[in-house]
Every structure is written in C-alpha cells, then in structure tokens.
Amino acid sequence: MIVQVRKTTVFHKMRRGFPCGASCGCKTAFELAERHLREAEESGLINSHFVFNGGDDLEPLIVHEKDDSNHAVHKPAFDTFQEAMWIRR
C-alpha cells in the first residue's frame, strides 16, 4: 500500500521598514518569529520552519501538510507580523 502525503511550503515576506533602513535588523522581532513558529511546530500545526532575516525584513518559511485553505497554518506568521509592528514603534 502506498500512502501519498502532500506537503506545502509557504514563504512569507514581512516588510517592516525601520527608520535606519535595511542595514539594521531587529533581533527581538527575529526571536519573536522563531518563538511563534517553534510553538506552532511543537503543537503539530506545522511540520517545520526556518526564519530568514533580510535586513529589516523577516522571511519565515513554513512547511505543513494541511489544506491550502487552512488559515490556522498562517496565523503564527501573521501574529508575528502584528507583534513585530508594535516592536518597531
């Protein structure tokens, strides 16, 4: 018996725009993204993740087996973006 599992890779680009421009990233926002996605992975919502940092942008990569219309998969990335915008201010 062959069981086929479909995995989806999602790449979010979170543009935050710090006053100092792309030369400064925010370590706190990077750690926030890592924490949100690690919790999602430990809960079984996503399979794996990796957070890239491109200057002042966060770029989380998420791998999951859920349906494309499952919004819960994208919630950790969205929550990260919302909180990171408050860090910026």
DATADA-V394368 format. One record per residue. RES is the residue in one small letter. SS is DSSP state (@ for helix, = for strand, . for the rest). PSI is psi in degrees with one decimal (999 if undefined). D_LAST is the distance of its C-alpha to the last C-alpha in Angstrom with 2 decimals. Layout:
# DATADA-V394368
RES:SS:PSI:D_LAST
RES:SS:PSI:D_LAST
This chain:
# DATADA-V394368
m:.:133.2:55.08
i:.:128.0:52.03
v:.:123.5:48.65
q:.:126.3:46.06
v:.:127.8:42.39
r:.:126.2:39.84
k:.:142.2:36.54
t:=:135.6:33.59
t:=:128.9:30.99
v:=:131.4:27.60
f:=:114.3:25.13
h:.:142.6:21.61
k:.:117.7:19.44
m:=:102.0:15.71
r:.:121.4:14.23
r:.:-33.6:10.51
g:.:74.4:10.72
f:.:152.7:9.02
p:.:-29.9:10.07
c:.:-1.8:12.81
g:@:-162.2:14.23
a:@:-7.2:16.30
s:@:-14.0:17.48
c:.:121.2:14.69
g:.:169.4:14.03
c:.:111.1:11.91
k:@:-35.9:14.63
t:@:-43.5:12.77
a:@:-38.6:12.05
f:@:-44.8:15.67
e:@:-35.4:17.00
l:@:-45.8:15.37
a:@:-43.9:17.13
e:@:-41.3:20.24
r:@:-47.8:20.37
h:@:-44.8:20.10
l:@:-31.8:22.72
r:@:-42.0:24.94
e:@:-40.4:25.16
a:@:-37.4:26.10
e:@:-42.8:28.69
e:@:-30.2:30.14
s:.:-10.7:30.53
g:.:4.3:32.45
l:.:-39.6:30.19
i:.:160.1:29.87
n:.:-46.3:32.31
s:=:169.7:30.11
h:=:162.6:26.83
f:=:136.0:25.36
v:=:119.9:21.82
f:=:152.8:21.72
n:=:111.1:19.00
g:=:88.9:19.40
g:.:-120.7:17.21
d:.:9.8:13.60
d:=:145.7:15.17
l:=:140.2:16.29
e:=:83.5:19.83
p:=:137.1:21.37
l:=:126.5:25.14
i:=:135.1:26.77
v:=:129.0:30.54
h:=:167.8:32.06
e:.:10.7:35.41
k:.:170.5:34.31
d:.:150.6:35.12
d:.:-28.2:32.98
s:.:5.3:32.27
n:.:103.9:30.97
h:.:-20.7:27.38
a:@:-28.2:26.96
v:@:-35.4:26.99
h:@:-11.2:23.82
k:@:-42.9:21.94
p:@:-39.0:20.70
a:@:-40.5:19.14
f:@:-42.7:17.62
d:@:-38.9:16.28
t:@:-46.5:14.76
f:@:-43.8:13.02
q:@:-46.7:11.76
e:@:-37.1:10.45
a:@:-31.7:9.05
m:@:-33.0:6.88
w:@:-32.7:5.46
i:@:-37.4:5.52
r:@:-34.2:3.80
r:.:999:0.00
